Amino acid sequence: MADQTIQYQNGFAPEVAPYAQTLLGQAQAATDPNQNPYQTYSQWAQAQGLSGDQTAQFSGLQQNAFQQGQGLQQNPFSQNAATGTQQLLQNSWTNPGTAQSFMSPYTQNVVDAQNKEAQRQSGIQDTYNDAQATGAGAFGGSRQAIMDAESQRNLQTQMNLNEATGLQNSYNQGMSQYNTQQGQGLAGLSNLGSMGQNLYGQTTGNINLQDQLGTQQQQQAQNMINTNVNNYQQQQNYPYKQLGFMSDIIHGSPTTAQSYQTTSAAPSTLGTVASLGTIGAGLLGKAKGGAIRAYNGGGLATLLAHSIG
């Protein structure tokens, strides 16, 4: 008794199947490294006349700022101000020879002139005293001797006072001059230090400005590189996006159901021999230009439908 079997297959509609087959071929070509070898960004960029770098290099302004920053040292104004201040603070009015160097060299001349005047006045007074003693008949007596001694003591006291006053005045004036000179020196060194600080601030400000402008240049170059990298990625992904777009369209297309029936009978010896003879005749007929007909129940289109679905 013969057996009958009915098989069903789903596949694309006949008008859609060619597009599905074409899409599958394009997908195979897109993923075939021999037909579509992978290209790095560097290779792509060099083909476009670009550097191929993905990170922007330091700009010229940044490099100048780095070099100036590495060579930045204490400026001579600040250094001289610091050294001068240290030396000036080591000075003292009480250091040996300091007071004498500031005292007037004419002090002794003034004292000598004052002493001469005191001696002259003392001589005048002695002459007057001698005249009075002579008039009173006491010249050369003990009273006159006392008056002469007192006159000499007064003269010596006056001369000592002139000496002490002159030296003290000279000392005070020298100290005042010393303090004035010290103050002026400190003020000058302070101004020198301020000039050094201003120069240092201008230098560092210039370096910082160069670095800021250079950073903007580097960022702009990086933005251009990022744009190029994005263009490269878009170009690399474009074929796959197109394949995905076509796949979505085909996947949404209607499919058709196909069926066919097969019949099989129990084989017999005579039937088997007859069948073999028929097959042999068919093969001989094929060799002479005949055709072997076979029913296609979906083929590549069916396979693509199952792989996409």
Buried (B, 14 or more C-beta within 10 A) or exposed (E): EEEEEEEEBBBBEEEBBEBBBEBBEBBEEEEEEEEEEEEEBBEBBEEEEBEBBBEBEBBEBBEBBBEBBEEEEEBEBBBBBBEBBEEBEEEEEEEEEBBEEBBBEEBEEBBBEBBEEBEEEBEEBBEEBBEEBEEEEEBEEEEBEEBBEEBEEBBEEBBEEBBEEBBEBBBEBBBEEBEEEBEEBBEEBEEBBEBBBEBBEEBEEEBEEBBEBBBEBBEEBBEEBEEBBEBBEEEEEEBEEEBEEBBEEBBEBEBBEBEEEEEEEEEEEEEEEEEEEEEEEEEEEEEEEEEEEEEEEBEBBBBBBEEBE
